[in-house]
Amino acid sequence: GLEARPGGAASSLCPGPHYLLPDTNLLLHQIDILEDPVIKNVIVLQTVLQEVRNRSAPVYKRIRDVIGNPEKHFYSFTNEHHRETYIEQEQGETSNDRNDRAIRVAVKWYNEHLKKIQDEEKIQVIFLTNDRTNKEKALEEGITAYTCEEYIKSLIANPDLVDRLACVSDEGKEIESGKIIFPEHIPLSKLQQGIKSGIYLQGTYRASRDNYLEATVWVHGDAEENKEIIIQGLKHLNRAVHEDIVAVELLARDEWVAPSSVVLQDDGQNEDDIENEEEKENILKTAVSKDMLRPTGRVVGIIKRNWRPFCGMLSKSQIKEARRHLFTPADRRIPRIRIETRQADTLEGQRIVVAIDGWPRNSRYPNGHFVKNLGSAGDKETETEVLLLEHDVPHQPFSQGVLSFLPKMPWTITEQDMKYREDLRHLYVCSVDPPGCTDIDDALHCREVENGNIEVGVHIADVSHFIRPGNALDEESAKRGTTVYLCEKRIDMVPELLSSNLCSLRSNVDRLAFSCIWEMNHKAEILKTRFTKSIINSKASLTYAEAQMRIDSAAMNDDITTSLRGLNKLAKILKKKRIDNGALTLSSPEVRFHMDSETHDPIDLQTKELKETNSMVEEFMLLANVSVAQKIYDEFPEFALLRKHPAPPPSNYDILVKAAKTKNLEIKTDSAKALAESLDKAESPTFPYLNTLLRILTTRCMMQAVYFCSGMDNDFHHYGLASPIYTHFTSPIRRYADIIVHRLLAVAIGADGTYPELTDKHKLADMCKNLNYRHKMAQYAQRASVAFHTQLFFKSKGVVNEDAYILFVRKNAVVVLIPKYGLEGTVFFEEKGKPTPRLDYNNEVPSLTVEDTTLRVFDKVKVNIMLDASNIQHQKIRMVLVEPKV
């Protein structure tokens, strides 16, 4: 399988042609180096691959991808199944030593083997290891061996590659330099015993965004009392990083603290000034009453590191000619990272990616290495990339392996496809979507039937016809979980051939669909429901505005328009029923940008206005989702993939109830119905916008809706929709959950076969976990995209003066909402030489007194909005109160 003669980078250590053969640790730690295009001609042994697979799934996936890339010339060699390279473990030999020996045997065999087939020119296999003993043994046995650093430094034409070396310190080496700052980490085996016996607690470490000297650990296990432990101060945080799984020891009660209300950003000025840190820690210890103290602990060891590559910027060292610099991550919860680089001048002002390698006890910050440069900070493409990386949104182009499972073009519907389908091409089906929508998931039809009843059909793109269980296309879609819509970019869950073409229910083309068809009476009561795989031909792709225009136009009476009118009439009845049932309608200010068609810069912001037709489509989608949920649950009580929305705990509503009180309004929260009705009543003739504000606040009180597997849960209720059962069926092009639901439904009606994973509730539960995570990250990414575009918008505007309403009152600030832009921001009051603002609780309603002005929730104020670009990495919108004057 090897090429006759390897090319690759020129090395001063081994000028001749050569292959590299890394050991396991090298592969685990130096994967960034191995992925670099400069490194080619590498032999990866089966022994190494197996060990990597056991120790790190992400690295294993990355090395498989490299081996699969033909340009890299990476070869895997099954040395364990090869007669001349297989070895038995000897008595008294650890499996680690046996594996090291197996690798050396394979290197030696390879060198002999290459000698036989190469006459003219000697080709060497070079063994790369950072393990001192292993290297010494290899050299004794006559093998050419180097450490990764020695080899990389020998590459004449690629001096920058040194920056990508992971800095791996031997525990022994760090003791001599610098004083020890942190306590030792207890080894894993001892931690596990300690957790079993209850001396230590295991949990997820969550760093604070506002205060780098504080974190909380969520203890695993106790479901009903999800315990939260506070950790304060550098030594107690003991080198844990956000999202690590850690072991914590509780402190004695007299050492417990209260969560600090101070905002402390790490300025990272003098990294060795530990006395300064201790001074800062004293600021945290404010005098508090006994009942504010919380369980407090310290981190004694790390169970699982959860490091990822981090985006951010280089803070160049002030020392001339320095090679060591600090990197400041974009995520404020991640500590700064010390890296070595010779390219500091070129990297200034750039967004870069850095990986953490380790955190020695005598170092104020972890050590890491440079991975790649993303581009200039503030640049739109670069910032979008940062946003996707930071929210862990998979966005690399689909691989050849995935694309190979797409249907071959030109594609037509075959006899075979029609086997379990109904031909519905004669129906007047149409779709209604936002303008510019190319991934059309759903279409509708409505017509009278002979007996005077109405037939309504919801037709959903049959994505599961094209994506078969378990292939690479299916696995990639499952991993992505959802399509992510940024302000000017869409990251598809499935390749474009499906999302914008073959699955998209465009007009005047035959398309495969999964149809849910009801017979209803004129009161919108369902008499019969049936599901069928079908073939449709949509007669029109309309926007919401076009559909509305047809419904309202007296001149139009064609079939599509008549169908739309029928749908609209039924939808109004369905909506009223839902609302009478206690469903919530909550408005949230959604912002849309108008883009300049040339520069793609945001020109103006508008808050979305909803037309009746938006609501019409929504009613039938909800109805279809409920009908399908019931069907798959009846058929598979243990394996239905459903969606639930938990009712919020009563305390969540405190802020809403108290805020309404300030305007003498009563909000009842004992049930969704009571809440919906009191929101409808909460009108103020002098303050028309109040109702919207209350609904926005209500949105903040809600829990997240989640996917779950019916066999693993017993509470199915969807609070917001007031439905006892619900699922997602109507958007399979952009949500993976819907694909699973389609598969379950297809099996239920006998239109497709089942497969083992579909009826394995543990696998389904794991899948739900990933879908919920991806869904949440997509929402955060979308919000971040709006925030970035809002900044671009205000950048060109200078200072803007607008009306705002106060949503929340804080200790030193108020949070305001600007209706015109659907924009929320914080106005801070902390100026040197001015009296400190005073927070009062009057009838439990907070108010903030600044000098002699008192600010309360829902007060209307005027603010100046401008972009503060003083910190290039964290540009933010600044808001200053103009009226009332303070």
KOLLUMVEX-404732 format. One line per field, with one value per residue (C-alpha): residue in one letter; y, x, z; residue number from 1. Coordinates in steps of 0.5 Angstrom, whole numbers. Example, Ala and Ser with C-alpha at 12.3 -4.5 7.8 and 13.67 -1.06 7.14 Angstrom:
2
r <- a/s $
v <- -9/-2 $
u <- 25/27 $
w <- 16/14 $
k <- 1/2 $
This chain:
886
r <- g/l/e/a/r/p/g/g/a/a/s/s/l/c/p/g/p/h/y/l/l/p/d/t/n/l/l/l/h/q/i/d/i/l/e/d/p/v/i/k/n/v/i/v/l/q/t/v/l/q/e/v/r/n/r/s/a/p/v/y/k/r/i/r/d/v/i/g/n/p/e/k/h/f/y/s/f/t/n/e/h/h/r/e/t/y/i/e/q/e/q/g/e/t/s/n/d/r/n/d/r/a/i/r/v/a/v/k/w/y/n/e/h/l/k/k/i/q/d/e/e/k/i/q/v/i/f/l/t/n/d/r/t/n/k/e/k/a/l/e/e/g/i/t/a/y/t/c/e/e/y/i/k/s/l/i/a/n/p/d/l/v/d/r/l/a/c/v/s/d/e/g/k/e/i/e/s/g/k/i/i/f/p/e/h/i/p/l/s/k/l/q/q/g/i/k/s/g/i/y/l/q/g/t/y/r/a/s/r/d/n/y/l/e/a/t/v/w/v/h/g/d/a/e/e/n/k/e/i/i/i/q/g/l/k/h/l/n/r/a/v/h/e/d/i/v/a/v/e/l/l/a/r/d/e/w/v/a/p/s/s/v/v/l/q/d/d/g/q/n/e/d/d/i/e/n/e/e/e/k/e/n/i/l/k/t/a/v/s/k/d/m/l/r/p/t/g/r/v/v/g/i/i/k/r/n/w/r/p/f/c/g/m/l/s/k/s/q/i/k/e/a/r/r/h/l/f/t/p/a/d/r/r/i/p/r/i/r/i/e/t/r/q/a/d/t/l/e/g/q/r/i/v/v/a/i/d/g/w/p/r/n/s/r/y/p/n/g/h/f/v/k/n/l/g/s/a/g/d/k/e/t/e/t/e/v/l/l/l/e/h/d/v/p/h/q/p/f/s/q/g/v/l/s/f/l/p/k/m/p/w/t/i/t/e/q/d/m/k/y/r/e/d/l/r/h/l/y/v/c/s/v/d/p/p/g/c/t/d/i/d/d/a/l/h/c/r/e/v/e/n/g/n/i/e/v/g/v/h/i/a/d/v/s/h/f/i/r/p/g/n/a/l/d/e/e/s/a/k/r/g/t/t/v/y/l/c/e/k/r/i/d/m/v/p/e/l/l/s/s/n/l/c/s/l/r/s/n/v/d/r/l/a/f/s/c/i/w/e/m/n/h/k/a/e/i/l/k/t/r/f/t/k/s/i/i/n/s/k/a/s/l/t/y/a/e/a/q/m/r/i/d/s/a/a/m/n/d/d/i/t/t/s/l/r/g/l/n/k/l/a/k/i/l/k/k/k/r/i/d/n/g/a/l/t/l/s/s/p/e/v/r/f/h/m/d/s/e/t/h/d/p/i/d/l/q/t/k/e/l/k/e/t/n/s/m/v/e/e/f/m/l/l/a/n/v/s/v/a/q/k/i/y/d/e/f/p/e/f/a/l/l/r/k/h/p/a/p/p/p/s/n/y/d/i/l/v/k/a/a/k/t/k/n/l/e/i/k/t/d/s/a/k/a/l/a/e/s/l/d/k/a/e/s/p/t/f/p/y/l/n/t/l/l/r/i/l/t/t/r/c/m/m/q/a/v/y/f/c/s/g/m/d/n/d/f/h/h/y/g/l/a/s/p/i/y/t/h/f/t/s/p/i/r/r/y/a/d/i/i/v/h/r/l/l/a/v/a/i/g/a/d/g/t/y/p/e/l/t/d/k/h/k/l/a/d/m/c/k/n/l/n/y/r/h/k/m/a/q/y/a/q/r/a/s/v/a/f/h/t/q/l/f/f/k/s/k/g/v/v/n/e/d/a/y/i/l/f/v/r/k/n/a/v/v/v/l/i/p/k/y/g/l/e/g/t/v/f/f/e/e/k/g/k/p/t/p/r/l/d/y/n/n/e/v/p/s/l/t/v/e/d/t/t/l/r/v/f/d/k/v/k/v/n/i/m/l/d/a/s/n/i/q/h/q/k/i/r/m/v/l/v/e/p/k/v $
v <- 0/5/9/8/14/19/26/31/37/37/36/38/31/26/29/23/20/18/16/18/13/16/13/13/19/23/22/24/30/33/31/39/38/31/35/40/40/40/33/27/20/17/10/9/2/-1/-2/6/7/2/5/12/10/8/14/20/19/26/25/18/21/26/21/17/23/24/17/18/24/22/28/26/19/17/9/5/-2/-8/-10/-14/-19/-19/-26/-22/-16/-20/-20/-24/-20/-23/-25/-19/-14/-9/-8/-1/-4/-9/-4/0/-6/-8/-1/-2/-9/-6/0/-5/-10/-4/-1/-9/-9/-3/-5/-11/-7/-1/-2/5/9/8/10/10/10/15/13/19/19/24/18/18/11/9/13/11/3/5/8/2/-3/1/5/12/16/23/27/31/37/35/33/39/44/40/42/48/51/51/55/57/49/50/54/48/44/42/44/37/38/33/33/33/39/44/44/47/54/59/57/53/56/50/44/38/34/27/21/19/12/15/20/15/11/18/19/12/13/20/24/28/30/29/35/39/45/52/58/65/70/76/74/70/68/64/58/53/46/42/36/30/25/28/30/33/37/39/41/47/48/55/55/62/64/61/56/53/53/49/49/47/49/51/44/40/34/35/32/37/37/41/46/46/50/56/57/57/64/67/68/75/80/84/84/82/81/78/83/79/84/81/74/72/78/73/78/82/76/75/82/81/75/79/84/78/76/82/82/78/75/68/65/68/63/57/50/52/47/46/42/37/33/33/27/29/35/38/42/44/49/56/62/69/74/74/79/81/81/88/84/86/79/75/68/67/71/70/69/71/67/70/66/70/63/60/63/66/61/62/60/60/63/67/70/75/81/78/75/82/84/77/72/65/58/56/49/48/42/42/47/46/47/53/57/62/60/54/52/51/52/56/52/57/64/65/72/80/81/85/82/79/72/71/73/68/63/65/64/58/55/58/55/48/48/43/47/44/42/35/30/26/20/24/26/19/17/23/20/21/26/27/24/22/18/10/5/2/9/9/2/4/11/15/19/26/30/32/36/43/43/50/52/58/61/67/71/67/61/55/49/48/43/43/44/44/43/43/41/40/32/29/29/36/35/38/34/38/35/37/34/34/33/26/26/19/17/19/19/11/9/8/11/17/22/19/20/27/29/26/29/36/35/42/47/54/60/66/73/72/65/58/52/46/40/36/37/43/38/35/41/46/41/34/35/42/42/47/49/45/39/32/31/25/27/24/26/27/28/29/29/35/38/45/46/44/37/32/26/21/22/18/18/16/16/20/24/31/37/43/49/55/57/63/68/70/76/73/68/74/78/72/71/78/79/79/78/72/65/60/53/55/61/58/52/58/61/54/53/60/59/53/55/61/56/51/57/59/52/52/58/57/50/55/55/61/66/70/75/76/82/78/83/82/86/89/87/91/87/89/90/85/90/91/97/98/93/92/88/82/83/77/76/72/67/66/63/59/55/54/52/46/44/44/40/35/34/33/27/24/24/20/15/14/13/9/4/5/7/5/8/15/21/26/34/36/43/43/48/53/52/58/62/63/67/72/77/78/78/83/87/87/89/96/97/95/89/82/76/69/63/57/54/56/58/62/66/66/69/74/76/78/82/86/92/99/105/110/105/100/97/94/88/86/88/83/78/78/78/72/68/69/65/59/53/50/45/38/32/26/18/16/10/14/19/20/27/28/35/41/47/53/49/46/39/33/30/33/32/35/32/38/40/34/38/42/38/31/29/30/24/19/21/20/13/11/13/10/3/4/5/-1/4/2/-3/-2/-3/-4/3/5/1/2/7/8/10/14/17/19/22/26/29/31/34/38/40/42/46/50/52/53/58/62/62/65/70/72/73/78/81/82/85/90/92/93/97/102/102/106/110/114/116/114/117/112/110/105/101/98/90/89/93/91/93/98/98/97/92/96/94/98/97/100/95/89/91/89/93/94/102/102/107/107/113/115/121/120/117/109/107/105/98/98/93/97/92/87/91/93/100/103/110/114/121/123/119/113/108/102/96/99/106/109/112/115/112/114/108/107/102/101/99/100/92/90/83/84/90/92/96/102/105/111/114/121/122/122/126/123 $
u <- 0/6/8/15/18/15/16/14/18/25/28/36/36/34/35/33/26/23/16/14/11/9/7/0/2/5/-1/-6/-2/0/-6/-5/2/0/-6/-2/-2/6/6/5/8/6/5/-1/0/-6/-3/-3/-10/-13/-10/-12/-19/-20/-17/-20/-26/-25/-18/-19/-24/-19/-14/-19/-21/-13/-12/-18/-15/-11/-7/-4/-1/-3/-3/-5/-2/-5/1/-3/-5/2/6/12/10/6/8/6/6/12/11/12/11/6/1/4/11/8/5/11/15/10/11/19/18/14/19/25/21/19/26/28/22/24/31/29/24/29/35/38/36/35/28/28/22/23/20/17/16/16/17/25/25/22/27/33/31/29/36/39/36/39/32/32/28/27/22/16/20/27/23/19/25/29/24/28/22/17/19/12/10/14/8/3/7/3/7/8/11/14/12/19/21/16/19/25/22/17/14/8/1/-4/-5/-3/-9/-11/-10/-16/-16/-16/-21/-26/-25/-27/-33/-35/-34/-37/-31/-31/-37/-37/-40/-39/-35/-38/-34/-37/-38/-37/-32/-26/-25/-31/-35/-40/-40/-46/-46/-48/-54/-58/-64/-69/-64/-59/-54/-49/-43/-39/-32/-28/-21/-15/-13/-19/-21/-15/-14/-21/-23/-31/-35/-29/-32/-28/-28/-30/-29/-34/-31/-33/-39/-35/-31/-38/-39/-44/-44/-41/-44/-38/-36/-29/-25/-18/-14/-8/-3/3/2/7/4/0/0/-5/-9/-10/-12/-17/-20/-21/-26/-30/-31/-37/-40/-47/-52/-52/-58/-54/-48/-48/-45/-37/-32/-25/-23/-19/-18/-20/-24/-25/-22/-27/-22/-24/-20/-22/-22/-20/-14/-7/-5/2/8/11/18/22/23/19/17/12/5/-2/-8/-15/-21/-27/-31/-30/-31/-24/-18/-12/-7/0/3/10/10/15/9/6/7/3/-2/-4/-11/-13/-18/-14/-15/-11/-11/-10/-4/-4/-3/3/2/7/4/-2/-5/-5/0/-3/-1/-3/-7/-10/-11/-18/-17/-18/-22/-29/-29/-35/-33/-28/-33/-38/-33/-32/-39/-40/-34/-35/-42/-40/-44/-41/-40/-35/-37/-40/-35/-35/-37/-43/-44/-44/-50/-54/-59/-55/-58/-62/-67/-74/-79/-79/-84/-81/-82/-89/-90/-93/-95/-101/-101/-104/-102/-109/-110/-109/-103/-99/-94/-93/-87/-82/-80/-73/-74/-71/-72/-79/-82/-89/-95/-102/-109/-116/-123/-130/-132/-138/-141/-140/-135/-128/-121/-115/-108/-101/-96/-89/-82/-81/-73/-73/-74/-67/-63/-63/-61/-54/-50/-45/-51/-55/-50/-48/-55/-56/-49/-51/-58/-61/-60/-57/-60/-55/-57/-54/-52/-55/-51/-55/-57/-57/-53/-56/-58/-64/-65/-66/-68/-70/-74/-76/-83/-83/-88/-90/-85/-87/-84/-85/-88/-91/-98/-103/-110/-116/-123/-126/-133/-134/-133/-126/-127/-123/-127/-122/-114/-110/-103/-100/-93/-95/-93/-95/-94/-95/-99/-96/-90/-93/-90/-94/-96/-98/-103/-106/-107/-111/-115/-117/-118/-125/-123/-119/-123/-119/-118/-111/-115/-121/-117/-113/-120/-122/-116/-116/-123/-121/-115/-118/-123/-117/-113/-119/-120/-113/-113/-119/-115/-110/-105/-100/-99/-92/-89/-82/-79/-76/-71/-70/-64/-65/-59/-55/-55/-48/-44/-49/-49/-55/-58/-64/-67/-75/-79/-82/-90/-94/-100/-106/-103/-97/-102/-106/-100/-98/-104/-104/-97/-99/-105/-100/-95/-100/-104/-97/-95/-101/-100/-93/-94/-100/-96/-89/-91/-83/-80/-84/-79/-83/-83/-85/-85/-84/-89/-84/-83/-88/-82/-80/-86/-84/-81/-87/-92/-88/-87/-95/-96/-93/-98/-104/-105/-106/-102/-105/-100/-103/-104/-102/-110/-110/-103/-106/-112/-109/-104/-110/-113/-107/-108/-107/-110/-105/-99/-101/-94/-95/-98/-92/-87/-91/-91/-84/-82/-87/-82/-76/-80/-81/-77/-74/-78/-74/-74/-75/-76/-83/-80/-76/-80/-87/-89/-91/-94/-93/-94/-94/-98/-103/-103/-102/-97/-93/-88/-84/-86/-87/-79/-75/-71/-68/-69/-67/-72/-77/-73/-74/-81/-82/-79/-83/-89/-87/-86/-93/-97/-93/-90/-82/-78/-76/-68/-65/-63/-70/-73/-67/-70/-63/-60/-66/-65/-58/-60/-65/-59/-55/-61/-63/-56/-55/-62/-60/-53/-56/-61/-55/-51/-57/-58/-50/-51/-56/-52/-46/-50/-54/-47/-45/-51/-50/-43/-45/-50/-46/-50/-58/-63/-69/-75/-74/-77/-74/-75/-70/-67/-60/-55/-52/-55/-62/-64/-68/-71/-72/-78/-76/-70/-73/-66/-64/-58/-56/-55/-49/-49/-42/-38/-32/-34/-41/-46/-47/-54/-58/-63/-69/-75/-81/-87/-82/-81/-74/-73/-66/-64/-59/-57/-65/-68/-72/-72/-77/-79/-83/-81/-81/-74/-70/-63/-57/-54/-47/-42/-36/-31/-25/-24/-24/-25/-31/-34/-41/-47/-47/-53/-53/-59/-61/-68/-70/-63/-59 $
w <- 0/1/-5/-8/-6/-1/-2/4/8/7/14/16/21/15/8/5/3/10/13/20/25/31/38/41/46/40/36/42/44/37/33/31/28/24/21/18/10/11/14/10/9/16/18/23/27/29/36/36/33/38/44/41/40/48/50/46/41/38/37/34/29/27/25/21/17/16/14/9/6/0/-1/6/4/11/12/17/18/22/25/30/25/21/22/23/27/32/39/46/52/56/64/68/62/63/57/56/55/51/46/46/44/39/36/36/33/27/26/25/21/16/15/13/9/5/4/0/-4/-5/-9/-11/-5/2/5/12/17/23/30/33/41/46/51/54/56/49/45/49/47/40/39/43/38/32/30/28/33/35/39/36/37/35/28/27/29/23/18/14/10/15/22/23/25/31/34/33/38/44/50/54/61/65/72/74/70/73/80/79/76/80/86/87/87/86/91/88/84/87/82/79/82/89/87/85/91/95/91/92/100/100/102/95/91/83/79/73/74/71/71/72/66/71/76/74/82/83/80/82/81/80/83/79/82/86/82/86/90/84/89/87/91/91/89/91/90/85/90/91/83/83/75/73/67/65/63/66/71/77/84/90/98/102/106/114/115/118/111/107/103/99/92/90/87/84/77/76/70/69/67/66/67/71/71/77/82/86/92/88/87/94/95/90/93/100/96/95/102/103/110/109/113/115/111/104/106/101/101/99/97/93/87/89/82/75/73/66/62/57/53/46/42/44/39/42/41/43/48/46/51/53/53/46/42/47/45/50/50/53/49/51/50/47/52/59/63/60/63/59/56/55/48/45/38/34/30/35/30/25/30/33/32/29/31/33/35/41/45/52/53/61/67/71/79/79/73/74/67/63/57/50/43/37/32/27/25/23/20/22/28/27/19/18/15/21/26/23/24/31/33/30/33/40/40/37/31/26/19/15/8/8/6/0/4/6/-1/-4/-1/-5/-10/-17/-22/-26/-21/-22/-18/-20/-20/-14/-10/-12/-8/-2/-4/-6/-12/-10/-15/-17/-11/-10/-6/-4/1/5/7/9/3/0/3/-1/4/4/9/9/4/5/2/3/-1/1/0/-2/5/6/10/9/8/10/8/11/6/9/5/5/8/11/4/2/8/10/17/19/13/13/11/17/22/20/20/27/29/27/29/26/21/24/21/22/19/13/12/13/16/13/17/10/4/-1/-6/-1/3/-3/-9/-8/-1/-2/-4/-9/-14/-21/-19/-17/-10/-5/1/8/9/15/12/16/15/19/20/19/27/26/29/27/25/21/21/16/15/8/4/-2/-9/-9/-14/-11/-15/-12/-7/-4/1/7/4/-2/1/5/-1/-4/2/2/-6/-8/-15/-14/-14/-17/-13/-9/-7/-5/-1/3/5/7/11/14/17/20/23/27/30/32/35/39/41/43/47/51/53/56/51/51/46/48/44/43/40/34/29/22/18/11/8/3/-3/-5/1/5/11/15/13/18/23/23/28/25/24/24/19/19/14/19/24/19/17/25/27/22/23/31/29/25/30/36/31/29/37/39/33/34/42/41/37/40/48/49/44/41/40/43/46/52/55/63/67/71/78/81/84/76/76/82/78/73/78/82/76/74/81/80/75/79/75/78/74/76/75/78/71/64/63/68/66/59/61/66/61/56/61/63/59/61/57/58/57/51/50/57/55/50/56/60/55/54/61/61/56/61/66/62/62/55/51/50/46/50/49/52/55/59/62/65/64/57/58/53/58/53/48/53/50/53/48/42/38/32/25/20/19/17/12/18/24/25/31/25/21/27/28/20/21/27/23/17/21/24/18/14/9/11/15/22/25/32/34/33/38/43/48/51/44/43/50/48/41/45/49/43/39/46/46/39/39/45/42/35/39/42/36/32/38/38/30/31/36/32/26/31/33/25/24/30/28/22/26/31/37/37/41/43/47/52/57/64/64/70/76/78/84/79/73/69/64/58/52/46/42/35/35/39/43/50/53/60/63/68/74/77/76/80/85/84/90/89/87/92/91/95/96/96/97/94/88/87/85/84/86/83/86/87/81/82/77/77/72/66/67/60/59/54/52/47/44/41/39/44/40/46/47/40/42/46/42/45/45/50/53/57/60/58/61/66/68/73 $
k <- 1/2/3/4/5/6/7/8/9/10/11/12/13/14/15/16/17/18/19/20/21/22/23/24/25/26/27/28/29/30/31/32/33/34/35/36/37/38/39/40/41/42/43/44/45/46/47/48/49/50/51/52/53/54/55/56/57/58/59/60/61/62/63/64/65/66/67/68/69/70/71/72/73/74/75/76/77/78/79/80/81/82/83/84/85/86/87/88/89/90/91/92/93/94/95/96/97/98/99/100/101/102/103/104/105/106/107/108/109/110/111/112/113/114/115/116/117/118/119/120/121/122/123/124/125/126/127/128/129/130/131/132/133/134/135/136/137/138/139/140/141/142/143/144/145/146/147/148/149/150/151/152/153/154/155/156/157/158/159/160/161/162/163/164/165/166/167/168/169/170/171/172/173/174/175/176/177/178/179/180/181/182/183/184/185/186/187/188/189/190/191/192/193/194/195/196/197/198/199/200/201/202/203/204/205/206/207/208/209/210/211/212/213/214/215/216/217/218/219/220/221/222/223/224/225/226/227/228/229/230/231/232/233/234/235/236/237/238/239/240/241/242/243/244/245/246/247/248/249/250/251/252/253/254/255/256/257/258/259/260/261/262/263/264/265/266/267/268/269/270/271/272/273/274/275/276/277/278/279/280/281/282/283/284/285/286/287/288/289/290/291/292/293/294/295/296/297/298/299/300/301/302/303/304/305/306/307/308/309/310/311/312/313/314/315/316/317/318/319/320/321/322/323/324/325/326/327/328/329/330/331/332/333/334/335/336/337/338/339/340/341/342/343/344/345/346/347/348/349/350/351/352/353/354/355/356/357/358/359/360/361/362/363/364/365/366/367/368/369/370/371/372/373/374/375/376/377/378/379/380/381/382/383/384/385/386/387/388/389/390/391/392/393/394/395/396/397/398/399/400/401/402/403/404/405/406/407/408/409/410/411/412/413/414/415/416/417/418/419/420/421/422/423/424/425/426/427/428/429/430/431/432/433/434/435/436/437/438/439/440/441/442/443/444/445/446/447/448/449/450/451/452/453/454/455/456/457/458/459/460/461/462/463/464/465/466/467/468/469/470/471/472/473/474/475/476/477/478/479/480/481/482/483/484/485/486/487/488/489/490/491/492/493/494/495/496/497/498/499/500/501/502/503/504/505/506/507/508/509/510/511/512/513/514/515/516/517/518/519/520/521/522/523/524/525/526/527/528/529/530/531/532/533/534/535/536/537/538/539/540/541/542/543/544/545/546/547/548/549/550/551/552/553/554/555/556/557/558/559/560/561/562/563/564/565/566/567/568/569/570/571/572/573/574/575/576/577/578/579/580/581/582/583/584/585/586/587/588/589/590/591/592/593/594/595/596/597/598/599/600/601/602/603/604/605/606/607/608/609/610/611/612/613/614/615/616/617/618/619/620/621/622/623/624/625/626/627/628/629/630/631/632/633/634/635/636/637/638/639/640/641/642/643/644/645/646/647/648/649/650/651/652/653/654/655/656/657/658/659/660/661/662/663/664/665/666/667/668/669/670/671/672/673/674/675/676/677/678/679/680/681/682/683/684/685/686/687/688/689/690/691/692/693/694/695/696/697/698/699/700/701/702/703/704/705/706/707/708/709/710/711/712/713/714/715/716/717/718/719/720/721/722/723/724/725/726/727/728/729/730/731/732/733/734/735/736/737/738/739/740/741/742/743/744/745/746/747/748/749/750/751/752/753/754/755/756/757/758/759/760/761/762/763/764/765/766/767/768/769/770/771/772/773/774/775/776/777/778/779/780/781/782/783/784/785/786/787/788/789/790/791/792/793/794/795/796/797/798/799/800/801/802/803/804/805/806/807/808/809/810/811/812/813/814/815/816/817/818/819/820/821/822/823/824/825/826/827/828/829/830/831/832/833/834/835/836/837/838/839/840/841/842/843/844/845/846/847/848/849/850/851/852/853/854/855/856/857/858/859/860/861/862/863/864/865/866/867/868/869/870/871/872/873/874/875/876/877/878/879/880/881/882/883/884/885/886 $
